[in-house]
């Protein structure tokens, strides 16, 4: 069950990241090629500026050191997790679990 939840979490994060990036490109398209009314322009530019900074964070995570660090932490956790063989060796040596 834990593996399913982890896979679902990874999928949701990726889908949200893709959705946000696509939404920002749609806003860019709307401003550049469709034009925006005068009163709405300021609001859309504010939202576009905020969304652009969010996209920057998404790109930094997926292509920067944060993703590598996250993967490394998961690898270290997997390697240091107790296995049945390690538990058996500890029991034979008289060490507590």
C-alpha positions, 0 to 999 in steps of 0.5 A: 500500500505504501508503494501505491501511495508513493507512486500516486504522490509522485504522479500528482506532483508531476501532473500539478507541475505540468498543469501550472506550466501549461497555464502560464504559457496560456496566460502568456499567449493570451496577453501577447496575441489576444490582447487584454482590456485595460482594467483587466490587464493589471490583474492579469500581469500581476497573476502572470508575474506570480505564476512565473515565479512558481514556474521558476521554482518548479523548473528549479526542483525538477532540473536542479539540485533539489530533485537530485538531493531528494532522490539521494535521500530516498536511496540512502533510506532504502539502503539503510532500511533493516532487511530480514537478513540484517535482523537475523544477523542481529538476533544471532549476535544477541543485539536488540532490534 
